[in-house]
Amino acid sequence: MTTAHDVAVTILGAGPVGATLACLLAEAGVPAAVVDRAALPPMELPEFDGRAYAIARGSRDVLEEAGVWGRLGGLPCPIRRIRVSDGRLGRRPSPLTLTFDAAAAGEDAFGWMVEARHLRIALNAQLPCLPGLIVAAPATVAAVARGPESATVRLADGRTIRTRLVVAAEGRESATREAAGIPVTRWDYGQDAIVAAVRHAEPHGHVAIEHFLPAGPFAILPLPGDGGDGRTSAIVWTERRAEAARIWALEAERFACELARRFGDHLGPVTPVGMRWRYPLGALLAHRYTDTRLALVGDAAHGIHPIAGQGLNLGFRDAGALGARIVAAFHAGRDVGGAEVLAGYQRARRPANLAMLAATDLLDRLFSTDLAPVRLARDLGIAAVDRLPPLKRVFMRAAMGLSPLGALKVA
């Protein structure tokens, strides 16, 4: 027996960005549906699995508005300082470093580290509590039909969702984007990221470290730790693909030795905890974010190098920008999937995302080399930025997910 639903917005993909947008809209009274081919993953694991997200201040605001931030069961760990350094494997970092302090920007933190499982648990708790939201997961999309006035999403189980706007949040391999004929540009960095977590002897002091090595950046990100002791950190470790595959496959003791060589001894001895993960690194840019009755968000629209930890944050900012325009249009009695809403969303997000993609691409190319002249130039550049407060404020606002231009207004 078929069932038909009428909503204002239908979101395809219930990952962190799609689910957050669904909550954002439903919290604001906009009838919405979210569809995912998989059941919502419980992620309620008894132990930490090594994965965590860096949530910038601007992204936290979106999660708060969506009613998700307050449901986080695990304590988010604030990032209060960021230290950038350059070096070579087996040697101490260059003495020329760059340090950012949130207090200097008048903020308590640049962002917060949140375990992946805790964000998923919070989203799963919020989704069923919103009466105006239809959650179809697991459910397979059989067809999407978009016309000048409305769109229809037909599910394989016979259900039909009539909607004013379809949002593709399915990730980099978005079938909806492909079906719409939206071209993308991709490139491969020839690198993999190894993601893990470690316990260390000394507390991290809420300091995040981005240590640049010739093979790629090695990021150390603070986590609450057992009982909030501050002795656990997340690692995002970039290596050339063949070397990453070799290291990732090592038995535990040898893997720990390779990790310790890059981590250094500033926090005492380190021990890996949880699982280890490996992801290929590449970039993606959709040539446009919209089509008739369609908007792309998150990885369906863009993918960047994790060098600045901004990938997921860009997706949350997409959700915030699109959600604000949909909510305003809905409560004003205007078409939520009309050309005005879609054009405004693309103007707001595509240039900003393109700028971040270009910046991360440049940083990776600049720092993932061991050429002596380049090393000297970047070390001098790091030291110069550290001595220019106005420029530091620009970088700090960008790290918080705020407009960098706002820093130029600070005396």
Buried (B, 14 or more C-beta within 10 A) or exposed (E): EEEEBEBBBBBBBBBBBBBBBBBBBBBBBBBBBBBBBEEBBEBEBEEBBBBBBBBBBBBBBBBEBBBBBEBBEBBBBBBBBBBBBBBEEEEEBBEBBBBBBBEEBEBEBBBBBBBBBBBBBBBBBBBEEBEBBBBBBEBEBEEBEBEEEBBBBBBEEEBBBBBBBBBBBBBBEBBBBBBBEBEBEEEEBEBBBBBBBBBBEEBBEBBBBBBBBBBBBBBBBBBBBEEEEBBBBBBBBBBBBEBBEEBBEBEEEEBBEBBBEBBBEBBEEBEBBBBBBBEEBBBBBBEBBBBBBBBBBBBBBBBBBBBBBBBBBBBBBBBBBBBBBBBBBBEEEEBBBBEEBBEBBBEBBBEBBEEBBEBBBEBBEBBBBEEEEBBEEBBEBBBEBBEEEEBBBBBBBBBBBBBBEEBEEEE
